[in-house]
Structures are given as structure tokens and as C-alpha cells.
Amino acid sequence: MPTALITGANRGIGLAVAQDLAKDHDLILAVRDPAKSAAIPRARVEKVDVSDPESIAAFATRVERPLDLLVNNAGVYTSPPRETWAVNVRGPLLLTRALAPKLAKGARVVMLTSGLGALSSQADSLVRKLRSPDLSFEDILALCDRPPGGYGASKAALNALTQLFARELPEARVNAVDPGWVRTDMGGPGAPRSIDQGAASVLWACRIPPDGPTGGLFRDGRAIPW
Ligand SMILES: NC(=O)c1ccc[n+]([C@@H]2O[C@H](COP(=O)([O-])OP(=O)(O)OC[C@H]3O[C@@H](n4cnc5c(N)ncnc54)[C@H](OP(=O)(O)O)[C@@H]3O)[C@@H](O)[C@H]2O)c1
């Protein structure tokens, strides 16, 4: 059975994605509070705070190879910018980099992004940086130290990170997925989409074939503008 790792799987979209993947994957659930994890068949629960580089590094040593799917789902919306970037950008960067040697050939990596990360909504200076052909992982880490905006800017940087990893890991399928506006704790009760609808958008990218797209941005299986 293939192995999937999902961050932030205690509630919301991450939990729904984990519950569906449990049908045909062994799971590693990377969560802040294992005591609050739902009982999911074949799931190993690991305590990880993705805002903490030491927590990520220690966790990565406990992950065995091969890993067939990595879902960088954990995210925060209303936190101060430094924490928002630590969770939404630096976490996926450090975790994906640490686990890259353990990814199976053809592994999928899925980044949970947002329509609020569209480049058309970002400051010109950030757009120029993120669009630079010379953009590097170190440039993105530097942005995390001095965040140039809040949630939307962090997701724009996550989209750029997705493209960097797609180039860095040509044998993997690395894509960003927008679940839409979803009725989770983050999205609130007024959001138009159910958790299952948001999760379905993510699960599409989790299950793309080995010759499927990489370095793309998708909602409900369709490419959307950066
Ligand atoms: N809901 C929407 O409308 C929407 C729209 C676009 C994109 N997204 C994205 O979809 C993803 C999931 O969102 P959601 O709506 O399911 O949010 P949610 O209900 O607020 O759940 C967020 C999850 O992330 C975890 N998390 C937060 N900080 C963490 C950290 N430092 N280390 C480890 N886990 C951490 C939380 O863990 P705890 O349970 O321990 O707090 C929780 O399990 C996020 O990346 C979000 O930005 C959501």
C-alpha cells in the first residue's frame, strides 16, 4: 500500500483528505496535538509544528522511505504575518526539502493554496520577486523572515515555491491546489463549499497519474491563473 503524509490533519480539509486517502494508503498524520486526532485506519500520528524548523527536522528523521504522497495542508489565516509565513510558506518549504530524499519515484506533492494568492492581488514588488527567473529557495526563506504581506501574499509565495519544487524534483508531480472557499474553522460557516467539495479538489491532485501535470495550479482539476 502506498504511504501518504498529511500535515494539519486533525480537522477541516486535512482531516477529510486523510479520511479519503485511508481507503488506499497507509497514512502519516503530522499534527500539532496528537491527542486531538481522529481515529483513522492505518494512520500513524506524529506530533509536528510546521512553524518550528526543529520540529520539522526531528520529524523528518522519523519518516521512512518511500513516501508516495506529501500533502502540505496545514495553514493559518488570521495569525500575524511572521507566523502566517512560518506555517504557510516556510513549513512546506522545509518539510518538502527534508523529505525530498524519501519521496518515491513519481510521488505527488500537493500544496494547499488559495485564490487569495493570485498574483493579480499582490503588491508589484512581491510580484516582481516571485516572477524572477532567478528566484531561489533562499529568496523565499528571506521573505519569511520579513513578510511582505499577510495570508494572500503567503499563498502567492507558496505558489512560486510549488514551481521551484516542480523544477527541483522532476520525477515527482508537484502541484498547488485551491480548495475554494470552504466551511471549515478557517473558512467560516458562510463559505459556499462543503468540506467534502474542498477536499475533492485536493484529492484530484493526490491521485493524478505518473504522467500527469507538475508545477501547476488547480481548482477542481482545472488549471487556474497564478
Ligand atoms: N477553508 C478555506 O476556505 C480555504 C480556502 C483556501 C485555502 N485553504 C487552505 O486549506 C488548508 C486547510 O485549511 P482549513 O480550512 O482546513 O483550515 P482549518 O480548519 O483552520 O485547519 C487548519 C489545520 O492546520 C493545522 N495547523 C495550523 N498551524 C499548524 C502548525 N503550526 N503546525 C501543524 N499544523 C498546523 C491546524 O492544526 P490544529 O488543529 O492543531 O490547530 C488544523 O488542523 C490551509 O492551508 C488553508 O490555507 C482553505
The ligand as an SDF file (V2000), in Angstrom:
LIG
                    3D

 48 52  0  0  0  0  0  0  0  0999 V2000
  -11.1660   26.9830    4.2820 N   0  0  0  0  0  0  0  0  0  0  0  0
  -10.9910   27.6960    3.1830 C   0  0  0  0  0  0  0  0  0  0  0  0
  -11.9120   28.3780    2.7070 O   0  0  0  0  0  0  0  0  0  0  0  0
   -9.6710   27.6620    2.4700 C   0  0  0  0  0  0  0  0  0  0  0  0
   -9.5810   28.3430    1.2370 C   0  0  0  0  0  0  0  0  0  0  0  0
   -8.3780   28.3250    0.5250 C   0  0  0  0  0  0  0  0  0  0  0  0
   -7.2920   27.6370    1.0570 C   0  0  0  0  0  0  0  0  0  0  0  0
   -7.3900   26.9810    2.2560 N   0  0  0  0  0  0  0  0  0  0  0  0
   -6.2010   26.2860    2.7620 C   0  0  0  0  0  0  0  0  0  0  0  0
   -6.5150   24.9320    3.0340 O   0  0  0  0  0  0  0  0  0  0  0  0
   -5.6990   24.4450    4.1140 C   0  0  0  0  0  0  0  0  0  0  0  0
   -6.5780   23.8210    5.1730 C   0  0  0  0  0  0  0  0  0  0  0  0
   -7.4790   24.8270    5.6270 O   0  0  0  0  0  0  0  0  0  0  0  0
   -8.7500   24.5220    6.5350 P   0  0  0  0  0  0  0  0  0  0  0  0
   -9.8210   25.3930    6.0330 O   0  0  0  0  0  0  0  0  0  0  0  0
   -8.9530   23.0710    6.6790 O   0  0  0  0  0  0  0  0  0  0  0  0
   -8.2360   25.1630    7.9110 O   0  0  0  0  0  0  0  0  0  0  0  0
   -8.5420   24.8160    9.4330 P   0  0  0  0  0  0  0  0  0  0  0  0
   -9.8690   24.1660    9.5570 O   0  0  0  0  0  0  0  0  0  0  0  0
   -8.2690   26.0660   10.1770 O   0  0  0  0  0  0  0  0  0  0  0  0
   -7.4160   23.7240    9.7670 O   0  0  0  0  0  0  0  0  0  0  0  0
   -6.0780   24.0960    9.6920 C   0  0  0  0  0  0  0  0  0  0  0  0
   -5.2250   22.9160   10.1150 C   0  0  0  0  0  0  0  0  0  0  0  0
   -3.8630   23.3530   10.0510 O   0  0  0  0  0  0  0  0  0  0  0  0
   -3.2390   22.9690   11.2620 C   0  0  0  0  0  0  0  0  0  0  0  0
   -2.1280   23.8350   11.6260 N   0  0  0  0  0  0  0  0  0  0  0  0
   -2.1370   25.1720   11.7770 C   0  0  0  0  0  0  0  0  0  0  0  0
   -0.9320   25.6040   12.1770 N   0  0  0  0  0  0  0  0  0  0  0  0
   -0.1420   24.4910   12.2790 C   0  0  0  0  0  0  0  0  0  0  0  0
    1.1950   24.2690   12.6470 C   0  0  0  0  0  0  0  0  0  0  0  0
    1.9900   25.2840   13.0360 N   0  0  0  0  0  0  0  0  0  0  0  0
    1.6850   23.0160   12.6380 N   0  0  0  0  0  0  0  0  0  0  0  0
    0.8860   21.9770   12.2640 C   0  0  0  0  0  0  0  0  0  0  0  0
   -0.4030   22.1160   11.9120 N   0  0  0  0  0  0  0  0  0  0  0  0
   -0.9010   23.3610   11.9270 C   0  0  0  0  0  0  0  0  0  0  0  0
   -4.3390   23.0560   12.3190 C   0  0  0  0  0  0  0  0  0  0  0  0
   -3.9410   22.3140   13.4440 O   0  0  0  0  0  0  0  0  0  0  0  0
   -4.6640   22.4650   14.8990 P   0  0  0  0  0  0  0  0  0  0  0  0
   -5.8970   21.6140   14.7720 O   0  0  0  0  0  0  0  0  0  0  0  0
   -3.6600   21.9550   15.8500 O   0  0  0  0  0  0  0  0  0  0  0  0
   -4.9650   23.9210   15.0910 O   0  0  0  0  0  0  0  0  0  0  0  0
   -5.5130   22.4760   11.5500 C   0  0  0  0  0  0  0  0  0  0  0  0
   -5.5080   21.0570   11.6240 O   0  0  0  0  0  0  0  0  0  0  0  0
   -4.8940   25.6560    4.5960 C   0  0  0  0  0  0  0  0  0  0  0  0
   -3.6070   25.6510    4.0340 O   0  0  0  0  0  0  0  0  0  0  0  0
   -5.6890   26.8420    4.0670 C   0  0  0  0  0  0  0  0  0  0  0  0
   -4.8940   27.9900    3.8900 O   0  0  0  0  0  0  0  0  0  0  0  0
   -8.5520   26.9860    2.9660 C   0  0  0  0  0  0  0  0  0  0  0  0
  1  2  1  0
  2  3  2  0
  2  4  1  0
  4  5  1  0
  4 48  2  0
  5  6  2  0
  6  7  1  0
  7  8  2  0
  8  9  1  0
  8 48  1  0
  9 10  1  0
  9 46  1  0
 10 11  1  0
 11 12  1  0
 11 44  1  0
 12 13  1  0
 13 14  1  0
 14 15  2  0
 14 16  1  0
 14 17  1  0
 17 18  1  0
 18 19  2  0
 18 20  1  0
 18 21  1  0
 21 22  1  0
 22 23  1  0
 23 24  1  0
 23 42  1  0
 24 25  1  0
 25 26  1  0
 25 36  1  0
 26 27  1  0
 26 35  1  0
 27 28  2  0
 28 29  1  0
 29 30  1  0
 29 35  2  0
 30 31  1  0
 30 32  2  0
 32 33  1  0
 33 34  2  0
 34 35  1  0
 36 37  1  0
 36 42  1  0
 37 38  1  0
 38 39  2  0
 38 40  1  0
 38 41  1  0
 42 43  1  0
 44 45  1  0
 44 46  1  0
 46 47  1  0
M  CHG  2   8   1  16  -1
M  END
$$$$
